[in-house]
Amino acid sequence: MLNKSYWADLSLLLITLVWGSTFVIVKWAIVDLPPFPFLAVRFAIAFVSLLPFLWFQKKHLNWDTLLRGAAIGTFLFSGYAWQTVGLQYTTSSNAGFITGLSVVFVPTLVAITTKKLPSRSLVLGVLFALIGLALLSLSNSFQLNNGDLMILVCAISFALHIYFVGRYAPSTNATVLASIQILTVSVLSGISSFIFPQPSINFSSTAWVGLLVTAIPATSIAFFVQSKMQQFTSSTHTALIFSMEPVFAAISAYFLAGEFLTPRGFLGAGLVLAGMLVVEFSGSKNEQLSK
């Protein structure tokens, strides 16, 4: 019978599948509804969907949980914001690879804070995932530019989000933690929509489909599951599972948009999967649970 850690890994893998599968839908939606307004409305809908559950958990609301949720939400917003801005100045392939560097940053944060080096199998798994991401995302003409530095800040922000969810999840109610971080992203995205110039906003049917599809399964449910399940698995292993997102994105792009993976892309996807499986079956995946 599977123990809690394996159920946690399976749940995190499923939400990674959801995130990867909605990539094409989001790409279509933001043609009509720019990224910041899209994020503001998406996360607002997600927060509203969690309100009934938050009401039943209101006894867990206090300044400590509010501050934790707001801090985690700020890191999450920072990741989305820097990624959005950076994509204007770099290629999608560069952005995909550099964002995936969070799979390296998370174990680095864990090693620094716990003063323990990761196991060999963990290092091997991360290395496989990193090489796989490079093969999957990068072209032969990879060149760094200012946009890449912005995406690097995005990757660090996502790494901090994963790390602090892992640190706070065991001692914080999952509904509260998910709700407050989602509300934080919505508010900060709304503010950014007014601060930064926006192209024309059109709540088209495509935009609404994107909003509704992403708001519930890819936001409220996904971040609740992450907040709940990171109680039972390590931050490093969570980052490794999340590195499967571009793999799932490539699969969904094939079915939804007719995009084909090259043999190099298939090899990269296989290495990302291999990296996750190495850690999954090595017995080391929980040895660095964040405290």
C-alpha positions in Angstrom: 0.0 0.0 0.0 1.3 3.4 -0.9 2.4 5.6 2.0 1.7 9.3 2.3 4.8 10.5 0.6 4.0 8.5 -2.6 0.4 9.8 -2.6 1.9 13.3 -2.2 4.2 12.8 -5.2 1.4 11.4 -7.3 -0.8 14.4 -6.4 2.0 16.9 -7.2 2.6 15.1 -10.5 -1.1 15.4 -11.4 -1.2 19.2 -10.8 2.0 19.4 -12.9 0.1 17.6 -15.6 -2.7 20.2 -15.3 -0.3 23.1 -15.5 1.5 21.7 -18.5 -1.8 20.9 -20.2 -3.2 24.4 -19.8 -0.1 26.1 -21.3 -1.6 26.2 -24.8 -4.9 27.5 -23.5 -3.2 30.3 -21.6 -1.2 31.2 -24.7 -4.4 31.6 -26.7 -6.2 33.5 -23.9 -3.6 36.2 -23.4 -3.8 37.2 -27.0 -7.1 38.9 -26.0 -6.5 39.5 -22.3 -3.0 40.7 -21.4 -1.0 38.7 -18.8 -1.4 40.9 -15.7 -5.2 41.4 -16.1 -5.4 37.7 -16.9 -3.6 36.7 -13.7 -5.6 39.2 -11.7 -9.0 37.7 -12.8 -7.7 34.1 -12.8 -6.5 34.3 -9.3 -9.6 36.3 -8.1 -11.9 33.6 -9.5 -9.7 31.0 -7.8 -9.9 32.8 -4.4 -13.7 33.2 -4.7 -14.0 29.4 -5.3 -12.1 28.8 -2.1 -14.1 31.2 0.1 -16.7 28.6 1.3 -13.8 26.3 2.4 -12.0 29.2 3.9 -15.1 30.0 6.0 -15.1 26.6 7.6 -11.4 27.0 8.4 -11.6 30.5 9.7 -10.5 29.4 13.1 -7.0 28.9 11.5 -6.9 32.6 10.3 -4.4 34.6 12.3 -1.7 37.1 11.7 1.0 34.4 11.5 -0.8 32.4 8.7 -1.8 35.6 6.9 1.8 36.8 6.8 3.0 33.3 5.7 0.4 33.2 2.9 1.2 36.8 1.8 5.0 36.1 1.7 4.5 32.9 -0.3 2.1 34.7 -2.6 4.5 37.5 -3.2 7.2 35.0 -4.4 4.6 33.3 -6.6 3.6 36.7 -8.1 7.2 37.6 -8.6 7.8 34.4 -10.6 4.8 35.1 -12.9 5.7 38.8 -13.2 9.3 38.5 -14.1 8.5 35.7 -16.5 5.9 37.8 -18.2 8.2 40.8 -18.6 11.3 38.7 -19.5 9.4 36.9 -22.3 9.3 40.2 -24.1 13.1 40.3 -24.4 14.1 36.6 -24.8 12.9 33.5 -26.6 10.4 31.0 -25.2 13.1 28.3 -25.3 15.5 30.3 -23.2 12.7 31.1 -20.8 11.6 27.5 -20.5 15.1 26.3 -19.6 16.0 29.1 -17.2 12.6 28.8 -15.4 13.4 25.1 -15.0 16.6 26.1 -13.1 14.4 26.2 -10.0 15.1 22.4 -9.9 18.7 23.4 -9.0 17.9 26.4 -6.8 15.6 24.5 -4.4 18.1 21.9 -3.3 20.7 24.7 -3.0 18.4 26.5 -0.6 17.8 23.3 1.3 21.5 22.6 1.6 22.3 26.1 2.8 19.5 26.2 5.4 20.0 22.7 6.7 23.8 22.6 6.3 23.5 19.1 4.7 24.6 18.1 1.3 22.1 16.3 -0.9 22.5 12.6 -1.5 24.2 11.3 -4.6 21.0 10.0 -6.0 19.3 13.4 -5.5 22.2 15.1 -7.3 22.0 12.6 -10.1 18.2 13.1 -10.4 18.6 16.9 -10.5 21.4 16.6 -13.1 19.3 14.3 -15.4 16.4 16.8 -15.1 18.7 19.8 -15.9 20.2 18.1 -19.0 16.7 17.0 -20.0 15.3 20.6 -19.7 18.2 21.9 -21.8 17.6 19.3 -24.6 13.8 20.0 -24.4 13.9 23.8 -24.4 17.1 25.1 -25.9 18.1 25.6 -29.5 21.7 25.5 -30.8 21.8 29.3 -30.8 21.4 29.8 -27.1 22.6 33.4 -26.2 22.1 35.2 -22.9 20.5 38.7 -22.9 18.8 41.0 -20.4 15.5 39.2 -20.7 17.3 36.0 -19.5 18.4 37.8 -16.4 14.7 38.7 -15.7 13.7 35.0 -16.2 16.5 34.1 -13.8 14.8 36.2 -11.1 11.6 34.4 -12.0 13.3 31.0 -11.5 14.6 32.1 -8.1 11.2 33.4 -7.1 9.5 30.1 -8.0 12.3 28.2 -6.1 11.6 30.4 -3.0 7.9 29.7 -3.4 8.4 25.9 -3.4 10.9 26.1 -0.6 8.7 28.2 1.7 5.6 26.2 1.0 7.6 23.2 2.1 8.7 25.0 5.2 5.3 26.3 6.2 2.9 23.6 5.0 3.4 21.2 7.9 2.4 23.8 10.5 -0.2 25.8 8.5 -3.7 25.0 7.4 -3.6 24.1 3.7 -6.8 25.9 2.8 -5.7 29.1 4.5 -2.2 28.9 3.0 -3.5 28.4 -0.5 -6.3 31.0 -0.2 -4.0 33.8 1.0 -1.3 33.3 -1.5 -3.9 33.2 -4.3 -5.4 36.4 -3.1 -2.0 38.0 -2.9 -1.2 37.1 -6.5 -4.6 38.5 -7.6 -4.1 41.8 -5.8 -0.5 42.3 -6.9 -1.5 41.4 -10.5 -4.4 43.9 -10.4 -2.1 46.7 -9.1 0.5 45.9 -11.9 -2.3 46.1 -14.5 -2.7 49.8 -13.6 0.9 50.6 -13.1 2.2 49.1 -16.4 0.8 50.1 -19.8 -1.6 47.4 -21.1 -2.7 46.6 -24.7 -6.4 46.5 -25.4 -8.3 44.2 -23.0 -10.9 42.0 -24.6 -12.9 39.5 -22.5 -13.5 37.3 -25.5 -14.9 33.7 -25.3 -11.3 32.4 -25.7 -10.2 34.5 -22.8 -13.1 33.3 -20.6 -12.4 29.7 -21.5 -8.8 30.3 -20.5 -9.8 31.9 -17.2 -12.3 29.3 -16.2 -10.1 26.4 -17.1 -7.1 27.7 -15.3 -8.8 29.3 -12.2 -10.2 26.2 -10.6 -8.1 23.1 -11.6 -4.8 25.0 -12.3 -5.0 27.5 -9.5 -7.4 26.9 -6.5 -7.2 23.1 -6.6 -3.5 23.0 -7.6 -2.2 25.4 -4.9 -4.3 23.7 -2.3 -2.9 20.4 -3.2 0.7 21.8 -3.2 0.1 23.4 0.2 -1.3 20.1 1.6 1.0 17.6 0.0 4.3 19.4 0.6 3.8 18.3 4.2 4.7 14.8 3.1 7.5 15.2 0.6 10.6 17.4 0.3 10.9 20.8 -1.4 13.7 19.4 -3.6 11.6 16.5 -4.7 8.7 18.9 -5.4 10.9 21.0 -7.7 12.0 17.8 -9.5 8.3 16.8 -10.1 7.5 20.3 -11.3 10.3 20.0 -13.9 7.9 17.7 -15.7 5.7 20.7 -16.6 7.5 21.4 -20.0 7.2 17.7 -20.8 3.4 17.8 -20.2 3.3 21.1 -22.1 4.9 19.5 -25.1 2.5 16.6 -25.0 -0.5 18.9 -24.8 0.9 21.1 -27.6 0.9 18.0 -29.8 -2.7 17.2 -29.1 -4.1 20.8 -29.0 -1.9 22.7 -31.4 -0.4 20.0 -33.6 3.2 20.8 -32.4 5.7 18.0 -32.8 8.6 17.1 -30.5 11.9 16.5 -32.2 14.0 13.4 -31.4 16.1 15.7 -29.2 13.0 16.9 -27.4 11.9 13.3 -26.8 15.4 12.5 -25.3 15.1 15.6 -23.1 11.6 14.6 -21.9 12.9 11.1 -21.1 15.8 12.5 -19.1 13.5 14.7 -17.0 11.3 11.6 -16.3 14.4 9.5 -15.5 15.6 12.2 -13.1 12.3 12.1 -11.2 12.3 8.3 -11.1 15.9 8.0 -9.9 14.9 10.0 -6.8 11.5 8.4 -6.5 13.0 4.9 -6.1 16.3 5.7 -4.5 14.8 6.0 -0.9 16.3 9.5 -0.6 13.4 11.6 -1.7 12.2 12.5 1.8 15.5 12.8 3.6 15.5 16.6 3.2 12.0 17.4 4.3 11.9 21.1 5.2 11.3 21.8 8.8 
